Structures are given as C-alpha cells and as structure tokens.
C-alpha cells in the first residue's frame, strides 16, 4: 500500500514540477496545464525505447567497470532526453528559445533537488508503517 502511494506521489510531484515551471515562466495556467499533460506523455512514450536501447548496450559490457560506465552514460542520456522533451514542450508552447532553455535546465534541477526529499519522506513513512505493523 505504501509503495503504491509513493509511486502515485512521485507522478504527482513530477506533474507539479512541470506545471509550476511552465506557469512561472509563461504566467499562463493554460500553457502550464498543457505542459502538465503533454510532457509526461511524451516521456512515457519515449522512455521504453531509450531503456531498450541502453539494455542492449549494457548487455555488451565486458567487465564490471565497463558495465558501471555504461550505466552512468545511460543516466546522462536519460537526463538529456528529459531536457530535450522539456525544451521542446516549452518551445512549442511559447515559441521562445529562451523559455525552452530555461525549462530544459530548471526541470532536471528541480527534480534532482526535490525528488530525493520526496523519497526520504516516503522512506520514513514506510518505516513508521512497518514499525507499527510489527508492533501489532
């Protein structure tokens, strides 16, 4: 139950970050709402292809060190994919390269800063529920 709530909360956090950044940059609830819907859909459509490609690349690693280097490269590539999607959505919504660039930089930074805080909160909550279950 806690795992499902955490995953749902992660999705809501991602959506909120996309909305807040877009709204802050454009001042438009409509464009913020569109970004909230469009950006996650594009990411959900593209990420399986990205993961499949990188799975094949990781499978060809010859040693443990090379495997870790490929995992690191995959994470950089995944970040770049998210940045490209954020840029594209904001650019097509506003027609501004500057706004697209701001979204491409701000979204990953906000995710990197806020999502670990989010996860830490849920880990503490899971420990509380786990502890209460053991006590009962």
C-alpha positions as CSV (number, residue, x, y, z in Angstrom):
1,X,0.0,0.0,0.0
2,X,2.8,2.4,0.9
3,X,4.7,1.6,-2.3
4,X,1.7,2.4,-4.5
5,X,1.1,5.6,-2.6
6,X,4.7,6.6,-3.0
7,X,4.6,5.9,-6.8
8,X,1.4,7.9,-7.2
9,X,3.0,10.7,-5.2
10,X,6.1,10.6,-7.4
11,X,3.9,11.0,-10.5
12,X,2.1,13.9,-8.9
13,X,5.4,15.5,-7.9
14,X,6.7,15.3,-11.5
15,X,3.5,16.8,-12.8
16,X,3.6,19.6,-10.3
17,X,7.2,20.4,-11.2
18,X,6.3,20.6,-14.9
19,X,3.3,22.8,-14.2
20,X,5.0,25.2,-11.7
21,X,8.0,25.7,-14.0
22,X,5.8,26.3,-17.1
23,X,3.4,28.6,-15.2
24,X,6.3,30.5,-13.6
25,X,7.9,31.1,-17.0
26,X,4.8,31.8,-19.0
27,X,2.3,33.1,-16.4
28,X,-0.4,31.0,-18.2
29,X,-2.5,28.4,-16.4
30,X,-3.5,27.0,-19.8
31,X,0.1,26.5,-21.0
32,X,1.1,25.2,-17.6
33,X,-1.8,22.7,-17.8
34,X,-0.9,21.6,-21.3
35,X,2.7,21.1,-20.2
36,X,1.5,19.1,-17.2
37,X,-0.3,16.7,-19.6
38,X,1.9,16.7,-22.7
39,X,5.4,16.4,-21.2
40,X,4.8,13.2,-19.1
41,X,3.0,11.6,-22.1
42,X,6.0,12.2,-24.4
43,X,8.4,10.9,-21.7
44,X,6.3,7.8,-21.1
45,X,6.2,7.1,-24.9
46,X,10.0,7.6,-25.4
47,X,11.5,6.1,-22.3
48,X,10.7,2.4,-23.2
49,X,12.7,2.8,-26.5
50,X,15.5,4.5,-24.5
51,X,15.6,1.7,-21.9
52,X,15.5,-1.0,-24.6
53,X,18.5,0.6,-26.4
54,X,20.5,1.0,-23.3
55,X,19.7,-2.5,-22.1
56,X,21.3,-3.8,-25.3
57,X,24.3,-1.5,-24.7
58,X,24.7,-2.6,-21.1
59,X,24.5,-6.3,-22.2
60,X,27.6,-5.9,-24.3
61,X,29.7,-4.7,-21.4
62,X,32.8,-6.9,-21.0
63,X,33.5,-6.3,-17.3
64,X,32.1,-4.8,-14.1
65,X,33.8,-1.4,-14.6
66,X,32.6,-1.1,-18.2
67,X,29.0,-2.0,-17.1
68,X,29.1,0.8,-14.5
69,X,30.4,3.2,-17.0
70,X,27.6,2.3,-19.4
71,X,25.0,2.7,-16.6
72,X,26.4,6.2,-15.9
73,X,26.2,7.0,-19.6
74,X,22.7,5.8,-19.6
75,X,21.7,8.2,-16.8
76,X,23.3,11.1,-18.6
77,X,21.4,10.1,-21.7
78,X,18.2,9.8,-19.8
79,X,18.7,13.3,-18.3
80,X,19.4,14.7,-21.8
81,X,16.2,13.1,-23.1
82,X,14.2,14.7,-20.3
83,X,15.9,18.1,-21.1
84,X,15.1,17.8,-24.8
85,X,11.4,17.0,-24.0
86,X,11.1,19.9,-21.5
87,X,12.8,22.2,-24.0
88,X,10.6,21.1,-26.9
89,X,7.3,21.3,-25.0
90,X,8.1,24.8,-23.7
91,X,9.4,26.0,-27.1
92,X,6.3,24.8,-29.0
93,X,4.1,26.3,-26.3
94,X,5.7,29.7,-26.3
95,X,7.9,29.9,-29.5
96,X,10.7,31.1,-27.3
97,X,14.2,29.5,-27.3
98,X,14.9,31.3,-24.1
99,X,11.9,29.8,-22.3
100,X,12.6,26.4,-23.8
101,X,16.2,26.6,-22.5
102,X,15.0,27.7,-19.0
103,X,12.6,24.7,-18.9
104,X,15.3,22.4,-20.1
105,X,17.6,23.5,-17.2
106,X,15.1,24.1,-14.5
107,X,13.1,20.9,-14.7
108,X,16.0,18.5,-14.2
109,X,17.4,20.7,-11.4
110,X,14.1,20.8,-9.6
111,X,13.7,17.0,-10.0
112,X,17.2,16.4,-8.7
113,X,16.7,18.6,-5.7
114,X,13.0,17.8,-4.8
115,X,12.6,14.1,-5.6
116,X,15.3,12.9,-3.1
117,X,13.4,14.9,-0.4
118,X,10.2,13.3,-1.5
119,X,11.7,9.8,-1.4
120,X,13.2,10.5,2.0
121,X,9.8,11.4,3.3
122,X,8.3,8.2,1.9
123,X,11.1,6.1,3.4
124,X,10.4,7.5,6.8
125,X,6.7,6.9,6.3
126,X,7.3,3.3,5.2
127,X,9.4,2.7,8.3
128,X,6.6,4.1,10.5
129,X,4.0,1.8,8.9
130,X,6.5,-1.1,9.0
131,X,7.2,-0.5,12.7
132,X,3.5,-0.2,13.5
133,X,2.8,-3.4,11.7
134,X,5.5,-5.3,13.7
135,X,4.1,-3.9,17.0
136,X,0.5,-5.0,16.3
